[in-house]
Amino acid sequence: MKGMCELCGREDVALTVHHLTPKEYGGTETAKLCIPCHKQIHAIYTNEELASRLYTIERLQHDGQIASFVRWIRKQPAERIPKIKKAKRQKR
């Protein structure tokens, strides 16, 4: 499925479904995100962080860690899927 990423706003990108609150915490509300944004979120945040403080698109957009990535990815072509590295604290 292609469309517009709800986080970065790029259009005509392949979309994935992101649970705004992880399913393990009872989340049912979802957002359509491009693959790079979805991967980046899960690379830098724990599910606990997502459930407790980053459970809306607006909260994600205003968080410093993802905001810099979003500014960068907006300038990239729709077909670009960069390599995403997990944050050191996420590698456990």
C-alpha positions in Angstrom: 0.0 0.0 0.0 1.3 3.5 -0.9 0.3 6.8 0.4 1.4 9.6 2.8 3.4 8.9 5.9 1.6 10.4 8.9 4.9 11.2 10.7 7.1 12.7 8.0 4.5 13.7 5.5 6.3 12.2 2.5 3.9 11.2 -0.2 3.7 8.1 -2.5 5.7 6.0 -0.1 5.2 2.3 0.9 3.3 2.3 4.2 3.3 0.1 7.3 0.9 0.0 10.2 2.3 1.3 13.5 0.5 0.7 16.8 0.7 4.1 18.5 0.6 2.2 21.9 2.2 -1.2 21.4 -0.1 -4.1 21.4 1.6 -5.6 24.4 0.3 -2.6 26.3 -3.2 -2.9 24.9 -2.9 -0.5 22.0 -5.4 -0.6 19.2 -5.0 2.8 17.5 -2.7 2.8 14.5 -1.0 5.2 12.2 0.3 4.7 8.6 4.0 5.2 8.5 6.7 4.9 5.8 9.2 2.1 6.4 12.1 4.4 7.5 10.0 6.2 10.1 8.6 3.0 11.5 12.0 1.4 11.7 13.5 4.5 13.3 10.9 4.7 16.0 11.5 1.1 17.0 15.2 1.5 16.8 15.4 4.4 19.3 12.4 3.9 21.7 11.4 1.0 23.9 7.8 -0.2 23.8 7.5 1.1 27.4 8.5 4.6 26.2 6.0 4.5 23.3 3.2 3.4 25.6 3.9 5.9 28.4 4.8 9.1 26.6 4.9 8.8 22.8 1.5 7.4 22.0 0.4 10.0 19.4 1.8 11.3 16.1 2.0 14.8 17.6 4.0 13.6 20.6 6.4 11.7 18.3 6.8 14.7 16.1 7.8 16.9 19.0 10.3 14.5 20.6 13.9 15.6 19.8 15.2 12.2 19.0 12.8 11.4 16.2 12.3 15.1 15.1 15.8 15.3 13.7 15.3 12.1 11.7 12.0 13.4 10.4 13.6 16.6 9.2 16.2 14.6 7.3 13.9 11.9 5.8 11.5 14.6 4.5 14.3 15.6 2.0 14.8 12.0 0.8 13.1 10.5 -2.3 10.1 8.3 -1.6 12.0 5.1 -2.7 14.9 5.7 -0.3 15.0 3.2 2.6 18.1 4.0 4.7 19.8 1.5 7.0 18.6 2.0 10.5 20.8 1.2 13.5 19.4 0.4 16.9 20.3 2.7 19.7 22.8 1.1 22.1 20.2 0.9 24.9 17.9 -1.0 22.5 20.4 -3.8 21.6 19.7 -5.8 24.8 
